[in-house]
Amino acid sequence: MNECERIENSIGPWLDHELNAAESEVVGAHVTACSRCSDARQRLEKIDRALSSVLVDEAPKIEFASFWRELKQQIEQKRPWRKRLLEQAGDWASAPRAAWAVPALIAVLIAVLSYQSYFPIWRSRNNFATVESIDSYGRNVALLREDGSKTTVIWLYQNQEGDDEAAEETPPAGPAF
């Protein structure tokens, strides 16, 4: 953007006394020296005079009482909660505000799926169980563990005569479980 384009954008605020002193001085000096910017100033002043004359002539003819009555009625009017809720949902669904919803939804889905153990509906069940022998020969006590339900069963047993033909030692005599 060259100097004249920047000044032309500042002529309106300069005419309305909206610029600070330093900016106003720069714009005023440029407008007096540059014919292009001086023409832009004259066009804006002409538009300002035309609008001012119309507003001064027509403003007294405008009936503002009905406008204020309508405005007061709309302010005091009670709207149903459903309509207010729909308006608020429409505000939240507008494009700038809805932009955060997609990443938030993805984050929530990732969190839910990563903590699936807290949600038994989605948890896949397995039927794996392990059997561990306690004694050195695996003949008297065994543990059955099932991880899905966190169940442990201790299995105490005694071989009947002739059931364990591969055993090299005979079990010690004692009470049967």
C-alpha positions in Angstrom: 0.0 0.0 0.0 1.5 3.3 -1.0 1.4 6.6 0.9 -1.6 8.0 -1.0 -3.7 4.8 -0.4 -2.9 4.9 3.3 -3.8 8.6 3.5 -7.1 8.1 1.6 -8.1 5.5 4.2 -7.4 8.1 6.9 -9.2 11.1 5.4 -12.6 10.1 6.7 -11.4 9.7 10.3 -9.4 12.9 9.9 -12.5 14.8 8.8 -14.4 13.4 11.8 -11.6 14.4 14.2 -11.0 10.8 15.2 -7.2 10.8 14.7 -4.7 11.7 17.3 -2.7 14.9 16.9 0.4 13.4 15.2 -1.7 11.4 12.7 -3.9 14.3 12.0 -0.9 16.6 11.3 0.5 14.0 8.9 -2.8 13.5 7.0 -3.4 17.3 6.8 0.0 18.0 5.4 -0.3 15.3 2.8 -3.8 16.3 1.7 -2.7 19.9 1.1 0.4 18.8 -0.9 -1.2 16.0 -2.9 -3.9 16.7 -5.5 -5.2 13.1 -5.6 -5.8 13.1 -1.8 -7.2 16.6 -2.0 -9.8 15.4 -4.5 -10.7 12.5 -2.2 -11.1 15.0 0.7 -13.5 17.1 -1.5 -15.6 14.1 -2.4 -15.9 13.0 1.2 -16.8 16.6 2.3 -19.5 16.7 -0.5 -21.0 13.4 0.7 -21.0 14.7 4.3 -22.8 17.9 3.3 -25.4 16.0 1.3 -26.1 13.5 4.1 -26.2 16.2 6.8 -28.7 18.3 4.9 -31.0 15.3 4.4 -30.7 14.2 8.0 -31.4 17.8 9.3 -34.4 18.2 7.0 -35.9 14.7 7.4 -35.1 13.8 11.0 -38.0 15.8 12.6 -40.4 14.0 10.3 -39.5 10.6 11.6 -41.8 9.1 14.2 -39.6 7.5 16.8 -42.4 6.8 19.4 -43.6 3.6 17.6 -40.0 2.5 17.2 -39.4 2.8 21.0 -42.7 1.0 21.7 -41.8 -1.9 19.5 -38.3 -2.1 21.0 -39.7 -2.0 24.6 -42.2 -4.7 23.7 -39.5 -7.0 22.3 -37.3 -6.5 25.4 -40.1 -7.3 27.8 -41.6 -10.2 25.8 -41.0 -13.5 27.5 -39.8 -16.2 25.0 -40.4 -19.9 25.6 -37.4 -21.8 27.0 -37.3 -24.0 23.9 -36.9 -21.0 21.6 -34.1 -19.5 23.8 -32.4 -22.9 23.8 -32.7 -23.2 20.0 -31.2 -19.7 19.6 -28.4 -20.5 21.9 -27.7 -23.8 20.2 -27.7 -21.9 16.9 -25.1 -19.5 18.3 -22.9 -22.3 19.5 -23.2 -24.1 16.2 -22.0 -21.1 14.2 -18.8 -21.8 12.3 -16.3 -19.9 14.5 -17.6 -21.5 17.7 -18.1 -25.0 16.2 -14.4 -25.2 15.2 -13.4 -26.4 18.6 -16.1 -29.1 18.7 -14.4 -31.5 16.2 -11.1 -31.7 18.1 -12.9 -31.9 21.4 -15.1 -34.8 20.1 -12.0 -36.6 18.8 -10.3 -36.2 22.2 -13.4 -37.5 24.0 -13.6 -40.6 21.7 -9.9 -41.3 22.2 -10.3 -41.0 26.0 -13.3 -43.3 26.1 -11.7 -45.9 23.8 -8.5 -45.9 25.8 -10.3 -46.5 29.0 -12.4 -49.3 27.7 -11.7 -51.4 30.8 -14.0 -49.0 32.7 -16.8 -49.7 30.3 -17.6 -53.4 30.3 -20.0 -53.1 27.4 -17.1 -52.4 25.0 -14.6 -54.7 26.7 -14.0 -58.0 24.8 -14.2 -61.0 27.0 -11.6 -63.7 26.9 -11.9 -67.2 28.3 -8.2 -67.7 29.0 -7.3 -69.5 32.2 -4.0 -70.8 33.5 -3.4 -73.8 35.7 -0.3 -73.8 37.8 0.9 -76.7 39.9 2.0 -75.9 43.4 3.9 -79.1 44.5 6.9 -80.4 42.7 5.1 -83.3 41.1 1.9 -81.5 40.2 -0.2 -84.1 41.9 -1.7 -82.6 45.0 -2.5 -78.9 44.6 -3.2 -76.8 41.5 -4.3 -73.2 40.9 -6.8 -72.2 38.3 -6.7 -68.5 37.4 -9.1 -66.7 35.1 -8.0 -63.1 34.4 -11.3 -61.8 33.0 -13.3 -62.2 36.2 -10.2 -62.1 38.5 -11.1 -65.6 39.8 -8.6 -68.0 41.4 -9.6 -71.5 42.3 -7.3 -73.7 44.5 -7.7 -77.3 43.5 -6.7 -79.9 46.1 -6.8 -83.5 44.9 -5.4 -86.9 45.6 -4.6 -89.4 43.0 -6.5 -92.7 43.2 -4.5 -95.9 43.0 -3.5 -96.6 39.5 -4.6 -93.2 38.1 -1.0 -91.9 37.8 1.0 -94.7 36.3 3.9 -92.4 35.4 4.6 -91.4 38.9 8.0 -92.6 40.2 7.3 -92.0 43.8 4.4 -93.0 45.8 2.6 -90.2 47.6 3.3 -90.1 51.3 0.6 -91.6 53.5 -1.5 -88.9 55.3 -4.8 -87.4 55.3 -6.7 -87.2 52.1 -8.1 -83.8 51.1 
